[in-house]
Amino acid sequence: MEFPALAERTGGFRHGAPHTVTIGADAARILFLRSAGPDDPDSALCALDLAGGAERQVADGPIDAYAADRDARVVAFARAGELFRADLVAGTVTPVPTAGPVHDPRPAPAGHDIGYVTDPDGAATLRVVGPDGDRLLAGEPGNAWREHGGTIAWGMPGSGAAEFGRTRGWWWSPEGTQILAVRTAKTASLHLLDLDGGWVDVHWDRETYPYLAQVHWESGGPLITVLRRMQQHGLVLSVDPRTGETQVHAELADARWVEPVPGTPRHLPDGRVLVGGELAHDGFDARCLFADGSLLTPPGLYVRRVAGTLPRDGGPAGSPDLVVEGSLGDPAVREVFRVRTAVGSGGPEVTRIAGLTGRDGVVVGGDVLVAGDQVWHGDERVAVLRSSAAGLPYRPEPVLERVTDRRLPAAVLYPSGFVAGSRLPVLLTLGAGPGHQQVRADATAWRERAWQERQWWADAGFAVVSIDPRGTPGVAPSFEKAVHRRLADVSLNDLADALHALLGKHPDLDLSRVALRGHGLGGWLAALAVLRRPEDFHRAVARDPVIDWTDLPAPIADRYLGDRGDSADVYAHHSLRFAGSSDAVLLVGAELPGCPSVPAATLAAELAFLRGHAPEVTRS
């Protein structure tokens, strides 16, 4: 089967599958996007009414963005820059006149007003449209930072936000009377805007803590996490919605960098503040959850994300269970757990939700949970969201290992029908590089594009090896942060050590023929491996590789390599510009003196190069 053509046709095997799920707080209906089939990239808005189990299409695609009110009765969505309001109870869809093309529309919790952003790529403004018409809430179109010559944007996440997982730039208050908005100029600031025109600034020391990493506002006042520029210290702050004054709820500190937990901070129903943090004393090395200082999760559970809360059977209304994605013992497996929020005498209480995986994208609303296409109410699966995605060509069965004295997660994938006794060249997959797991082995991992693509490479004649060296999440904080200021050396040593350790269990691996491929930072590491360690790594394809770390956003570069202002030697050591040259490294979408490069390449062209055939290239 020709994987490249199939992958292009199916958009990574996801077109036609339900995605971007929203559950109303009353759990009466579920909203999601889905295209008509594998050849259709345009997603339509659909709804599933849980009482009767009936599914309906609310609006044709392409839907650029959508959001719902608290109970998912009113939906605002954008199509080609135009705003529409869907009333799911009345069954109507109405166009809404606006002052300009619409970006990120969101109805107020009660559904009467709709906020949206215009001009997201320039001087973005935040507007609200409702029964009283369309009005500007905040914006400075045409105004520039005088000292920098740039525009001022309202309601956009701002530069650096994506590096901390923050994708939004404004939030409705639970009552729908205020909006909390990001203003981006030289740095990001926060402001509370009243719908009647009043506003207050959110106060914190933005010079000391310039990064706004997390914002959460579902009940009580807003909660935010702010970080120092070098990310070694942060504060979890509660915001008074009347005055904008802040109060410190927790401090986050690490000599290397702070790693906030997605889904935190948030208010629990009893008023406590949930915070993600790390235990690094008394022999502990864990990523955990705390509520006002009390430990809620056991050290053995590596917490990855908080998805929401579910009512606890027989428990008080103010003490629901947290729904947490994490790994318990095996970093390759990401599962879903219920965590008791009430503090008991027996310590943290965690229950695995059988059959669910965090890789399915868990969404919680009311007493309903959606994981992938499965809808659960309590312990019962009550519905399945229909999918029209293409069937998958492969069912990969990687052999999982933990190797070396560091117990590095590793996986070996053989060609279909492989019979032991034949020496196979090795292809080491690096994906997007440091910070991204390659070894994933839960019940649905085989459905991911990464494993489908790896099986294609295996069937092309390679033993495909995936290794998670230090620097990868899922094992422990110390494992993840051991690469601070020495990422290149630690990663290359771990990859080489793991390959030699795997040979003892997989004698068919031919370590005299080791190829690598990756993109972004994975491309950087693939190229660096061949340039620095040609005795261990022999050919590489690097797609859109990072040539020099000074070209990366500051939050990423500082996190791994430290302050570029006083670490010039560290940055030079990690730059491909000073790593040498080789005909055995093919750069795709980048150029490096002495290495072949092409502006673009198919997987077939990559395969030919990794087999030793030189493509038509340019040389710097």
BELMO-V184852 format. One record per helix or strand of 2 or more residues. SS is the DSSP state (H for helix, E for strand). FROM is the first residue (numbers start at 0). TO is the last residue. Records with the same first field share a line. If there is no record, write none. Layout:
SS = FROM-TO  FROM-TO
This chain:
H = 2-9  161-163  357-359  444-446  448-458  476-480  486-504  520-531  548-550  553-560  567-572  575-577  602-609
E = 18-22  28-33  43-48  53-58  64-67  73-78  81-86  91-95  102-106  113-117  124-129  132-137  152-153  169-171  177-183  187-193  198-200  210-215  222-226  232-238  245-252  265-266  272-278  285-290  293-294  300-309  320-327  334-339  349-356  361-364  367-370  373-376  379-383  398-402  407-412  423-430  461-467  508-518  538-542  584-587  595-597
